[in-house]
Structure formats: structure tokens, C-alpha cells
Amino acid sequence: MYGWSYAAIAALAWSLAPLLAFGFAGDAIARNCEKLPLLARFALPALLGTPYALVAGASAGGRWLMLYFSLPVLVAVLLWRARQTDPQQHGNWRDLAILLILGLAVDLRWLESAWPAHLAFIGKLVLLDSGLYGFLVIRQLTNVGFDLRVNKNDLGTALRELLFYAPIALTLGLALGFLHLHATLPRPGTAALTAAITFFLIALPEEIYFRGWIQNLLGRRMGRMNSLLVTSTIFGLSHFNKRSAIFNWRYVLLATIAGFFYGRAWQRGHGVAASAITHASVDTIWSLWLR
């Protein structure tokens, strides 16, 4: 694989490890970290910046190193203050600040220039890991529902919401010229690899961010339906610059509708697993047969 040195592979493994660890043992990690001295809890997330140091090596820029090692610590400190000032977890300006920083950094590609183009997604994983540590360990935000131990309820909920959304997406997408049917079928191995990459690198991070964090916090202030509608709209608008140099209103519209069904899956499946499966299924079908 061109461009995949041992250091790059190690960086990918390092960035995926916290995601998987929180997905399978998040509660245990939070409990054990809570036993550490406060300064240790603040310092620990600096290790999340290690993937950048591994990829950049001797050519690492000082400002990028400082950013990737200090940003996770800043997230932890701000969310500690949020925990102290908002123990009821209604959400305050510190939660909003962290969500804006993490979300805009990804959506507007603020930090991608620090990485080789084919490894920029690792930088997004580092930001996700920082948020996971901050919200789950430090903030101890409840009802995120990030659990990768998928059960029958997750699968049933995910499939139901996919079946609800599919006819809407097909009808509207084809009518708008956003979707285009493919004449050939992909190989099974290609389809499986696409589905796995889509789940772990696209659907899961986005569902943690939009449903586990944003919709979760908004729901405490405006209720289930209003938080679902607002989060779906935010999710749709986050796609304004995808596949277009200008405002891609077709993508925004379809993503907003999709976000409604992803949000329903998160609510009814009581977790990110269900919404991520629906999300990954939609994106995989689109990528393989309709793009």
C-alpha cells in the first residue's frame, strides 16, 4: 500500500483503539479513570495526539504538535468545568464550544493540511477520541448510548428506519438527479470492505457526534421531537460543502431527511449502534449502487 508506512499503520491503530475501547468498555473506562487524581485525568488525553507525532515524525511542525497534544487536554478541562457548573447536564456554553470546535474543524477541514492527504481521516479520529474522552470520562454525559455490543433490537431498529427512509431517498434523489443507478454490481469483497470502512470511519463518528452528543443534549432542553428536528437540520446543513464547491442544496435536503431517520433510530434503539447501522447502510448502498 503506497504511503502506508509502519508509522502510519501504528497511528491508525492508536487512533482506533480509544474508539473501540469506549465502544466495548466505556463504563469501565470511565469508572477507572475517575479514580485517578484530577491532574492525571487532565494530562491523560494528551496521549491521544500521538498519531500525529507518529505520522509526521521528524518533520512534525511545532505548532501542529502543540495543537494535537494540547487540544484533547483543553477539551477535558472545559468539560470538567461544564460538569461542575451543570451537574444536571442540561448543556451549557462549554459543551457548545467543544461541539463547535470539533464539528467545524472536521467540516471545514481546518486541520487537514497537517496530514498527508490519504491519512487526513486519522486526524478526524483524533478529534473524535478527544470528544469521547471528554464527554464520557470527564463530563460523564449520560444517555449517549455508545455501545458496540450490537443486539437484535439494534439491528431491528436500524433495518426499520432504513426501510422507512429508502423509498423517500430513491424517489426524491432520482427526481433531483442526485442519485444515479449503476449498471454493474460490485464484488462481495468490495462491498464488505466498503461497508466496514463506512461504518467505522463515517457513520459511527457522525452518529456519536450528532446523535450521542448534540441530539442528546438538545433533548434535555427542547424535548424528543424538537431535538430530533433541530439535530436533523444541523446534520443536513453540515453537508453543504460536500461534492460541490458551492452550497449543495440537494445533498443538504436528502441528508436532513436521512438525519431524521438516523435520529429516530438513535432514540428508539436507545443508542448509537442502531443509528450508525442505518447510516452506514444508506451510505454503502449510495456509494456502491447509486452515486
C-alpha positions as CSV (number, residue, x, y, z in Angstrom):
1,M,0.0,0.0,0.0
2,Y,1.6,3.2,-1.2
3,G,2.1,5.7,1.6
4,W,1.3,3.3,4.4
5,S,4.4,3.1,6.4
6,Y,4.7,1.2,9.7
7,A,4.3,4.6,11.5
8,A,1.1,5.3,9.6
9,I,-0.3,1.9,10.5
10,A,0.6,2.4,14.1
11,A,-1.1,5.8,14.0
12,L,-4.3,4.3,12.6
13,A,-4.3,1.6,15.3
14,W,-3.6,4.2,18.0
15,S,-6.5,6.4,16.8
16,L,-8.9,3.4,16.5
17,A,-8.0,1.9,19.9
18,P,-9.9,4.5,22.1
19,L,-13.0,4.4,19.8
20,L,-13.1,0.6,20.2
21,A,-12.3,0.7,23.9
22,F,-15.1,3.1,24.6
23,G,-17.4,1.2,22.4
24,F,-17.0,-2.1,24.2
25,A,-16.0,-1.0,27.8
26,G,-16.9,2.7,28.1
27,D,-18.4,2.5,31.6
28,A,-15.5,0.6,33.0
29,I,-13.0,3.0,31.5
30,A,-14.9,6.0,33.0
31,R,-15.1,4.4,36.4
32,N,-11.3,3.6,36.5
33,C,-10.3,7.0,35.2
34,E,-12.5,8.6,37.9
35,K,-10.2,7.0,40.5
36,L,-7.2,8.9,39.1
37,P,-6.0,12.3,40.5
38,L,-7.6,15.2,38.7
39,L,-4.3,16.4,37.1
40,A,-3.8,12.9,35.8
41,R,-7.2,12.9,34.2
42,F,-6.4,16.2,32.5
43,A,-3.0,15.0,31.3
44,L,-4.0,11.6,30.1
45,P,-5.8,12.7,26.9
46,A,-2.6,14.3,25.7
47,L,-1.7,10.8,24.6
48,L,-4.5,11.0,22.0
49,G,-2.3,13.3,20.0
50,T,0.3,10.6,19.5
51,P,-0.9,9.6,16.0
52,Y,0.1,12.9,14.6
53,A,3.6,12.6,16.0
54,L,3.9,9.0,14.5
55,V,2.9,10.1,11.1
56,A,4.8,13.4,11.0
57,G,8.0,12.0,12.6
58,A,11.0,14.3,12.4
59,S,9.2,16.6,10.0
60,A,6.4,17.4,12.6
61,G,5.7,21.1,12.8
62,G,5.9,22.6,16.3
63,R,2.5,24.3,16.2
64,W,0.8,21.1,14.9
65,L,2.4,19.0,17.6
66,M,1.4,21.5,20.3
67,L,-2.2,21.6,18.9
68,Y,-2.7,17.8,18.8
69,F,-1.2,17.3,22.2
70,S,-3.0,20.3,23.9
71,L,-6.4,20.2,22.2
72,P,-7.5,17.0,24.0
73,V,-6.4,18.5,27.3
74,L,-8.3,21.7,26.6
75,V,-11.4,19.6,25.8
76,A,-11.1,17.7,29.1
77,V,-10.6,20.9,31.2
78,L,-13.6,22.7,29.6
79,L,-15.8,19.7,30.1
80,W,-14.7,19.3,33.7
81,R,-15.9,22.9,34.2
82,A,-19.1,22.0,32.4
83,R,-19.6,19.1,34.8
84,Q,-19.0,21.3,37.8
85,T,-21.3,24.1,36.7
86,D,-24.0,22.0,35.1
87,P,-24.4,18.7,37.1
88,Q,-27.9,18.2,35.8
89,Q,-26.4,18.0,32.3
90,H,-28.8,20.4,30.6
91,G,-25.9,21.7,28.5
92,N,-24.0,25.0,28.8
93,W,-21.7,27.2,26.7
94,R,-18.7,24.9,27.3
95,D,-20.5,21.9,25.8
96,L,-21.4,24.1,22.8
97,A,-17.9,25.4,22.5
98,I,-16.4,21.9,22.3
99,L,-19.0,20.7,19.8
100,L,-18.4,23.8,17.6
101,I,-14.6,23.3,17.7
102,L,-14.7,19.6,16.9
103,G,-17.5,19.9,14.4
104,L,-16.2,22.9,12.4
105,A,-12.6,21.5,12.5
106,V,-13.9,18.4,10.6
107,D,-16.5,20.0,8.4
108,L,-14.3,23.0,7.3
109,R,-11.1,20.8,7.2
110,W,-9.2,23.2,9.4
111,L,-6.5,20.7,10.4
112,E,-6.2,18.5,7.2
113,S,-3.1,20.4,6.0
114,A,-1.2,18.8,8.9
115,W,-1.6,15.4,7.4
116,P,-0.8,13.6,4.1
117,A,-4.0,13.6,2.1
118,H,-4.6,9.9,2.3
119,L,-4.2,10.0,6.1
120,A,-6.3,13.1,6.9
121,F,-9.1,10.8,8.3
122,I,-6.8,9.8,11.2
123,G,-6.8,13.5,12.3
124,K,-10.6,13.3,12.4
125,L,-10.4,10.2,14.6
126,V,-8.1,12.0,17.0
127,L,-10.7,14.7,17.4
128,L,-13.4,12.1,17.9
129,D,-11.3,10.4,20.6
130,S,-10.8,13.7,22.3
131,G,-14.6,14.2,22.4
132,L,-15.2,10.7,23.6
133,Y,-12.7,11.0,26.5
134,G,-14.1,14.5,27.4
135,F,-17.8,13.7,27.3
136,L,-17.7,10.1,28.6
137,V,-14.8,10.2,31.2
138,I,-14.7,13.8,32.3
139,R,-18.2,15.2,31.6
140,Q,-19.8,11.7,32.2
141,L,-22.6,12.6,29.9
142,T,-25.4,10.1,30.2
143,N,-27.6,8.6,27.5
144,V,-25.0,8.8,24.8
145,G,-25.7,5.2,24.0
146,F,-22.3,4.4,22.6
147,D,-22.1,0.6,22.9
148,L,-20.8,-1.6,20.1
149,R,-22.2,-4.8,21.6
150,V,-24.9,-4.9,18.9
151,N,-28.1,-6.8,19.8
152,K,-31.2,-7.8,18.0
153,N,-33.0,-4.6,19.0
154,D,-30.3,-2.5,17.4
155,L,-30.5,-4.5,14.1
156,G,-34.3,-4.5,14.0
157,T,-34.5,-0.7,14.7
158,A,-31.8,0.0,12.1
159,L,-33.5,-2.0,9.4
160,R,-36.9,-0.5,10.1
161,E,-35.6,3.1,9.8
162,L,-33.7,2.1,6.7
163,L,-36.9,0.7,5.1
164,F,-38.7,3.9,6.0
165,Y,-36.1,6.2,4.5
166,A,-35.2,4.2,1.4
167,P,-38.3,4.9,-0.8
168,I,-38.2,8.6,0.1
169,A,-34.5,8.8,-0.7
170,L,-34.9,6.9,-4.0
171,T,-37.9,8.9,-5.2
172,L,-36.5,12.3,-4.3
173,G,-32.9,11.5,-5.1
174,L,-33.6,10.2,-8.6
175,A,-36.1,13.0,-9.3
176,L,-33.5,15.7,-8.3
177,G,-30.7,14.0,-10.3
178,F,-28.7,13.4,-7.1
179,L,-28.8,9.6,-7.4
180,H,-27.8,7.6,-10.4
181,L,-28.3,3.9,-10.8
182,H,-25.2,1.8,-11.5
183,A,-25.3,-0.8,-14.2
184,T,-22.9,-3.2,-12.6
185,L,-22.7,-4.9,-9.2
186,P,-19.6,-4.8,-7.0
187,R,-17.7,-7.8,-5.9
188,P,-18.8,-9.2,-2.5
189,G,-15.4,-8.5,-1.0
190,T,-15.5,-4.9,-2.3
191,A,-19.0,-4.4,-0.9
192,A,-18.0,-5.8,2.5
193,L,-14.9,-3.6,2.8
194,T,-16.9,-0.6,1.7
195,A,-19.5,-1.3,4.4
196,A,-16.8,-1.7,7.1
197,I,-14.9,1.4,6.2
198,T,-18.2,3.4,6.0
199,F,-19.4,2.2,9.4
200,F,-16.2,2.9,11.4
201,L,-14.9,6.0,9.6
202,I,-18.1,7.8,8.6
203,A,-21.3,6.6,10.2
204,L,-20.1,5.8,13.7
205,P,-18.1,9.1,14.2
206,E,-21.0,11.2,12.8
207,E,-23.7,9.4,14.9
208,I,-21.7,9.8,18.1
209,Y,-21.3,13.5,17.3
210,F,-24.8,14.3,16.1
211,R,-27.0,11.9,18.0
212,G,-25.0,10.9,21.0
213,W,-23.8,14.4,21.8
214,I,-25.9,17.1,20.1
215,Q,-29.4,15.5,20.0
216,N,-28.8,14.1,23.4
217,L,-28.0,17.5,24.9
218,L,-30.7,19.3,23.0
219,G,-33.3,16.8,24.1
220,R,-32.8,17.9,27.7
221,R,-33.9,21.4,26.8
222,M,-36.4,21.1,24.0
223,G,-37.8,17.5,24.1
224,R,-37.5,14.5,21.9
225,M,-39.3,15.7,18.7
226,N,-37.9,19.2,18.6
227,S,-34.3,18.0,19.3
228,L,-34.8,15.4,16.6
229,L,-35.9,18.1,14.1
230,V,-33.1,20.5,15.0
231,T,-30.4,17.9,15.0
232,S,-31.5,16.6,11.6
233,T,-31.4,20.1,10.2
234,I,-27.9,20.7,11.6
235,F,-26.8,17.3,10.2
236,G,-28.2,18.2,6.8
237,L,-26.5,21.7,6.8
238,S,-23.2,20.0,7.7
239,H,-23.2,18.6,4.1
240,F,-23.5,21.9,2.4
241,N,-19.9,21.7,1.0
242,K,-19.9,18.0,0.1
243,R,-19.4,17.1,-3.6
244,S,-19.7,20.7,-4.6
245,A,-17.8,24.0,-4.5
246,I,-21.0,25.9,-3.7
247,F,-24.0,25.2,-1.5
248,N,-25.1,21.7,-2.4
249,W,-28.8,22.1,-1.6
250,R,-29.8,18.6,-2.9
251,Y,-27.3,17.0,-0.6
252,V,-28.4,19.1,2.3
253,L,-32.1,18.2,1.7
254,L,-31.5,14.5,1.5
255,A,-29.1,14.5,4.4
256,T,-31.6,16.4,6.5
257,I,-34.3,13.8,5.8
258,A,-31.8,11.0,6.4
259,G,-30.8,12.6,9.7
260,F,-34.4,12.5,10.8
261,F,-34.5,8.7,10.4
262,Y,-31.0,8.3,12.0
263,G,-32.2,10.3,14.9
264,R,-35.3,8.1,15.2
265,A,-33.0,5.0,15.2
266,W,-30.9,6.5,18.0
267,Q,-34.0,7.3,20.1
268,R,-35.8,4.1,19.5
269,G,-32.7,1.9,19.7
270,H,-31.5,3.7,22.8
271,G,-28.0,4.1,21.3
272,V,-25.6,4.9,18.6
273,A,-25.3,1.4,17.3
274,A,-28.7,1.4,15.7
275,S,-28.4,4.8,14.1
276,A,-24.9,4.0,12.9
277,I,-26.0,0.8,11.2
278,T,-28.8,2.7,9.4
279,H,-26.4,5.5,8.5
280,A,-23.8,3.0,7.2
281,S,-26.3,1.1,5.2
282,V,-27.6,4.2,3.5
283,D,-24.1,5.4,2.7
284,T,-22.9,2.0,1.5
285,I,-25.9,1.5,-0.8
286,W,-25.4,5.0,-2.2
287,S,-21.7,4.5,-2.7
288,L,-22.0,1.1,-4.4
289,W,-25.1,1.4,-6.5
290,L,-26.5,5.0,-6.6
291,R,-23.7,7.5,-6.7
